[in-house]
Amino acid sequence: MNATQSSRAAGLLLVVAGAIHLLVPRLLLRIAAVGYDTALAVEFEPRANASRRVRLVGVAMLAAGAHLLYHGGVRPR
């Protein structure tokens, strides 16, 4: 696999992860709460705007993934 193919694969993963962040932010927050409790034995208490912030991360992931898919790398060729 060359650099362009691996960049495009990473872009596809970012697009999928970004879509998940946009579609089910509350589920991701619940999974994080269970993970924190299980692995770290700490309380995870998301604040009021946590879902919105998870969606914003999703938008950034979608943008980065789309860039990698289109250009095949960080810098356009």
C-alpha positions as CSV (number, residue, x, y, z in Angstrom):
1,M,0.0,0.0,0.0
2,N,1.5,3.3,-1.0
3,A,1.2,6.7,0.8
4,T,-1.8,7.8,-1.3
5,Q,-3.7,4.6,-0.6
6,S,-3.0,4.7,3.1
7,S,-4.0,8.4,3.3
8,R,-7.3,7.6,1.5
9,A,-7.9,4.7,3.9
10,A,-7.4,7.0,6.9
11,G,-9.7,9.5,5.2
12,L,-12.4,6.9,4.9
13,L,-12.0,6.0,8.6
14,L,-12.3,9.7,9.6
15,V,-15.4,10.1,7.5
16,V,-17.1,7.1,9.1
17,A,-16.0,8.1,12.6
18,G,-17.2,11.7,11.9
19,A,-20.6,10.5,10.8
20,I,-20.9,8.4,13.9
21,H,-20.1,11.5,16.0
22,L,-22.7,13.5,14.2
23,L,-25.5,10.8,14.3
24,V,-25.2,9.3,17.9
25,P,-23.3,11.7,20.2
26,R,-25.2,10.7,23.3
27,L,-24.4,7.0,22.7
28,L,-20.7,7.9,22.4
29,L,-20.9,9.8,25.7
30,R,-22.6,6.8,27.4
31,I,-19.9,4.5,26.0
32,A,-17.2,6.9,27.3
33,A,-18.9,7.0,30.8
34,V,-18.9,3.2,31.0
35,G,-15.2,3.1,29.8
36,Y,-14.1,5.6,32.3
37,D,-15.9,3.8,35.1
38,T,-14.6,0.4,34.0
39,A,-11.0,1.2,33.0
40,L,-10.2,4.2,35.2
41,A,-12.6,3.8,38.1
42,V,-13.6,7.5,37.8
43,E,-16.9,9.3,37.4
44,F,-17.6,10.7,33.9
45,E,-20.2,13.4,34.1
46,P,-20.8,15.2,30.7
47,R,-22.0,18.8,30.9
48,A,-25.0,20.3,29.2
49,N,-23.3,21.1,25.8
50,A,-21.3,17.8,25.6
51,S,-23.5,16.4,22.7
52,R,-22.9,19.6,20.7
53,R,-19.2,19.4,21.2
54,V,-19.1,15.8,20.2
55,R,-20.9,16.8,17.0
56,L,-18.4,19.6,16.4
57,V,-15.6,17.0,16.6
58,G,-17.6,15.0,14.1
59,V,-17.7,17.9,11.7
60,A,-13.9,18.4,12.0
61,M,-13.4,14.6,11.4
62,L,-15.6,14.7,8.3
63,A,-13.7,17.7,6.9
64,A,-10.3,16.1,7.5
65,G,-11.5,12.8,6.1
66,A,-13.0,14.4,3.0
67,H,-9.7,16.2,2.4
68,L,-7.7,13.1,2.6
69,L,-10.1,11.2,0.4
70,Y,-10.1,13.9,-2.3
71,H,-6.4,14.8,-2.3
72,G,-4.8,11.5,-1.2
73,G,-2.6,13.2,1.3
74,V,-2.2,16.1,3.7
75,R,-0.9,18.4,1.0
76,P,-2.8,18.6,-2.3
77,R,-0.8,17.3,-5.3
